[in-house]
Amino acid sequence: MRAIGRDPVFIEDGAGARMMDVDGNEYIDWVCSWGPLILGHAHPAIVDAVAEAVSSGTSFGAPTEREVQLAAEIVERIPSVQMVRMTSSGTEATMSALRVARAATGREKVLKFSGAYHGHVDGLLAEAGSGLATQGIPASPGVPEAATRSTVVAPWNDPDAVVEATERHELAAILAEPVPANMGLVPPEPGFLELLRRRADETGALLIFDEVITGFRVGRGGVQELSGVVPDLTIMGKVLGGGLPAAAFGGPPALMELVAPAGDVYQAGTLSGNPLAVAAGLQTLRLLDGRAYRKLERTTDALARGLREAAADVGCEVRVQSLTGLLTVFFSDAPVGDYSAARASDLEAFAAFARALLDRGVYPPPSQFEAWFPSLAHTHEDVEQTIRAAREAFAEVAAR
Ligand SMILES: *Cc1c(COP(=O)(O)O)cnc(C)c1O
């Protein structure tokens, strides 16, 4: 909220696509907890699932049947994932997947992309997106130099830089959000994901897709299903926990059996696979069928189209980049293909737009470097009301 010059909004409660702040203002919520709430707030089926789970004991430190059912649901949706390890956060899942990649390859270096965010893993807080981008923090103090020394950073959508980095460095892994959503939504150019796969194969690095945002959101099997580019390891989170803390990483047995106790790559977490989070996640995935994704696509498309038209009507220059369940309004006069283009957006215009929306009961991500998260709870009327508010907000920006 500081990025748009507003005080934080304190939330009282939420229902469906709406939430209420402590001052009694109602908002159409396009953040949805930064992605997990694909069914909206307090979905009755999730509330019931969690209530039932909580009354049966909140944590055991031993396996439960539902944990296996959730793993089976993941494996069924994502063919490249045949074994799963649960964690409580995407950060942990990333950290652990990297440990497996380093153990499997006997190498240390990892290639990541500028503007990508993979949680607050020490070594990955180099040119990271999300909150660091919003707050203009290039690298976090407190991260030892030794931690980032093995991180190689390349610009997204830059084939030459990828070829050069993979030639110059012996990499354990190429780590990518296959559709980055933490510098705003910046899809890969045609052929770019294929290049990552090819360079990983040619150089003996693993390809790791961080699908914490995109997994279970852009479609049943994430970006890897849409693109046909198959990673070695996949990191999942957000939607996977249905609004409770759950994340996971997975891949084929040849890699996952390196993880203790099957192998000797240590990984653990007291509350991993926690019964409440597993109940919420399992219920969420079970409600995400083909029909649900078609509805989410229609909602996203209608919102994207409406925002584009509203901006054009009042002469406000924006680029609306979107994919099922994800969208960013860039205040830019050209398509945004990488982090430096995202950073060149008119941040003052974005801030004015976001403030104007909040004043009209619409809650967008309060940062140019984040995505809107349409959910299945958003109705046609929510979209229409948002577009009406956006038209006025764009007009205010254009008149500045
Ligand atoms: C949110 C996010 C993470 C980190 O997940 P946490 O649960 O917040 O630790 C990792 N990768 C991506 C792509 C994310 O969007």
The ligand as an ORCA input file, in Angstrom:
! r2SCAN-3c Opt
* xyz 0 1
  C       4.324    -16.934     -3.595
  C       5.404    -17.563     -4.386
  C       6.415    -18.332     -3.776
  C       6.587    -18.411     -2.291
  O       5.541    -19.055     -1.671
  P       5.288    -18.756     -0.089
  O       4.207    -19.734      0.268
  O       4.883    -17.324      0.002
  O       6.575    -19.027      0.615
  C       7.295    -18.998     -4.594
  N       7.214    -18.911     -5.928
  C       6.279    -18.179     -6.542
  C       6.219    -18.146     -8.034
  C       5.354    -17.464     -5.788
  O       4.456    -16.692     -6.397
*
